[in-house]
Amino acid sequence: MLAKQFVDLDKALHDRDSFDCGEPELNTFIRQFAAKHMQAGISRTMVLPSKQKLANGKYPICAFYTVAPSAIRRQTLPPHLSKKLPHYPVPVFLLAQLAVSLNYQGQGLGKITLIQSLEYLWRVNQYLTAYAVVVDCLNDSAKNFYQVFGFELLDEDNLKTRLFLSLKTIEQLFNP
Ligand SMILES: CC(C)(COP(=O)(O)OP(=O)(O)OC[C@H]1O[C@@H](n2cnc3c(N)ncnc32)[C@H](O)[C@@H]1OP(=O)(O)O)[C@@H](O)C(=O)NCCC(=O)NCCS
């Protein structure tokens, strides 16, 4: 049984060690860095806990996402979009991490987690505006997942592909 909503990661309440999404980099992030980064004020991690407590008194994490402010160079955008933007860094929201526990993959929770993260950033955008949401994809599978939801190519290097979805498009999702 899943909790009804995503909440701020709380290491006293949420069992980070048992989280496994099948991607070592994301497992390490939630286990070792997410709470530290929140404490340092550089990103925010929201988790969807299970309702069932473990023997250690904590709740397993079923899915999580991590967001942070960031910026991109306008040249990385397709020319028809970049020419309307200034030459200084363009503000964006980074969807830095997103993962679903192996126990829940393939049941629609990735889609729910992505929509929740975009809704969260859409709300933030009402106070402090940004051009787009950007994601760094660890592999082709992650890239394919985001492209299903309309994310487009921003740039790629040997290690990661960056995709983006404009806040104008996201606005249409939540405020049609
Ligand atoms: C990628 C991930 C978040 C998907 O979560 P999930 O719960 O399995 O996905 P869902 O069941 O919600 O799938 C939603 C839709 O996306 C599609 N989808 C899911 N994973 C996909 C993938 N890798 N490639 C293409 N489409 C995918 C599903 O077919 C489904 O389509 P539908 O709505 O038409 O049926 C999950 O597999 C995961 O956590 N993987 C490891 C970490 C990772 O790679 N995170 C990505 C950020 S770098």
The ligand as an SDF file (V2000), in Angstrom:
LIG
                    3D

 48 50  0  0  0  0  0  0  0  0999 V2000
   12.2590    4.6450  -15.8020 C   0  0  0  0  0  0  0  0  0  0  0  0
   11.3000    4.3360  -14.6480 C   0  0  0  0  0  0  0  0  0  0  0  0
   11.1690    5.5620  -13.7450 C   0  0  0  0  0  0  0  0  0  0  0  0
    9.9140    3.9640  -15.2150 C   0  0  0  0  0  0  0  0  0  0  0  0
    9.0450    3.6840  -14.1460 O   0  0  0  0  0  0  0  0  0  0  0  0
    7.8540    2.6360  -14.2830 P   0  0  0  0  0  0  0  0  0  0  0  0
    7.0350    2.7090  -13.0400 O   0  0  0  0  0  0  0  0  0  0  0  0
    8.3910    1.3060  -14.6500 O   0  0  0  0  0  0  0  0  0  0  0  0
    7.0570    3.2480  -15.5360 O   0  0  0  0  0  0  0  0  0  0  0  0
    5.4730    3.2410  -15.7590 P   0  0  0  0  0  0  0  0  0  0  0  0
    4.9300    1.8710  -15.4420 O   0  0  0  0  0  0  0  0  0  0  0  0
    4.8510    4.3760  -15.0420 O   0  0  0  0  0  0  0  0  0  0  0  0
    5.3820    3.5190  -17.3090 O   0  0  0  0  0  0  0  0  0  0  0  0
    4.7020    4.6700  -17.8130 C   0  0  0  0  0  0  0  0  0  0  0  0
    4.7740    4.6300  -19.3180 C   0  0  0  0  0  0  0  0  0  0  0  0
    6.1250    4.7700  -19.7250 O   0  0  0  0  0  0  0  0  0  0  0  0
    6.5100    3.6530  -20.5080 C   0  0  0  0  0  0  0  0  0  0  0  0
    7.8740    3.3140  -20.1100 N   0  0  0  0  0  0  0  0  0  0  0  0
    8.3050    2.9350  -18.9080 C   0  0  0  0  0  0  0  0  0  0  0  0
    9.6420    2.7490  -18.9170 N   0  0  0  0  0  0  0  0  0  0  0  0
   10.0240    3.0190  -20.1860 C   0  0  0  0  0  0  0  0  0  0  0  0
   11.2680    3.0030  -20.8390 C   0  0  0  0  0  0  0  0  0  0  0  0
   12.3950    2.6970  -20.2130 N   0  0  0  0  0  0  0  0  0  0  0  0
   11.2940    3.3440  -22.1530 N   0  0  0  0  0  0  0  0  0  0  0  0
   10.1760    3.6780  -22.8310 C   0  0  0  0  0  0  0  0  0  0  0  0
    8.9550    3.7100  -22.2440 N   0  0  0  0  0  0  0  0  0  0  0  0
    8.8900    3.3820  -20.9500 C   0  0  0  0  0  0  0  0  0  0  0  0
    5.5340    2.5390  -20.1490 C   0  0  0  0  0  0  0  0  0  0  0  0
    5.3810    1.6310  -21.2150 O   0  0  0  0  0  0  0  0  0  0  0  0
    4.2850    3.3090  -19.8950 C   0  0  0  0  0  0  0  0  0  0  0  0
    3.6170    3.6200  -21.1100 O   0  0  0  0  0  0  0  0  0  0  0  0
    1.9990    3.6570  -21.1830 P   0  0  0  0  0  0  0  0  0  0  0  0
    1.5610    4.7620  -20.2340 O   0  0  0  0  0  0  0  0  0  0  0  0
    1.7270    3.9380  -22.6110 O   0  0  0  0  0  0  0  0  0  0  0  0
    1.5640    2.3080  -20.7210 O   0  0  0  0  0  0  0  0  0  0  0  0
   11.7900    3.1100  -13.8310 C   0  0  0  0  0  0  0  0  0  0  0  0
   11.9500    2.0100  -14.7140 O   0  0  0  0  0  0  0  0  0  0  0  0
   13.0900    3.3430  -13.0740 C   0  0  0  0  0  0  0  0  0  0  0  0
   13.0640    3.8400  -11.9630 O   0  0  0  0  0  0  0  0  0  0  0  0
   14.2170    2.9390  -13.6710 N   0  0  0  0  0  0  0  0  0  0  0  0
   15.5100    3.0470  -13.0380 C   0  0  0  0  0  0  0  0  0  0  0  0
   15.9570    4.4720  -12.8150 C   0  0  0  0  0  0  0  0  0  0  0  0
   15.9540    5.3290  -14.0610 C   0  0  0  0  0  0  0  0  0  0  0  0
   16.4080    4.9130  -15.1280 O   0  0  0  0  0  0  0  0  0  0  0  0
   15.4200    6.5520  -13.9080 N   0  0  0  0  0  0  0  0  0  0  0  0
   15.3060    7.5090  -14.9910 C   0  0  0  0  0  0  0  0  0  0  0  0
   15.9700    8.8030  -14.6180 C   0  0  0  0  0  0  0  0  0  0  0  0
   17.6890    8.8870  -15.0180 S   0  0  0  0  0  0  0  0  0  0  0  0
  1  2  1  0
  2  3  1  0
  2  4  1  0
  2 36  1  0
  4  5  1  0
  5  6  1  0
  6  7  2  0
  6  8  1  0
  6  9  1  0
  9 10  1  0
 10 11  2  0
 10 12  1  0
 10 13  1  0
 13 14  1  0
 14 15  1  0
 15 16  1  0
 15 30  1  0
 16 17  1  0
 17 18  1  0
 17 28  1  0
 18 19  1  0
 18 27  1  0
 19 20  2  0
 20 21  1  0
 21 22  1  0
 21 27  2  0
 22 23  1  0
 22 24  2  0
 24 25  1  0
 25 26  2  0
 26 27  1  0
 28 29  1  0
 28 30  1  0
 30 31  1  0
 31 32  1  0
 32 33  2  0
 32 34  1  0
 32 35  1  0
 36 37  1  0
 36 38  1  0
 38 39  2  0
 38 40  1  0
 40 41  1  0
 41 42  1  0
 42 43  1  0
 43 44  2  0
 43 45  1  0
 45 46  1  0
 46 47  1  0
 47 48  1  0
M  END
$$$$
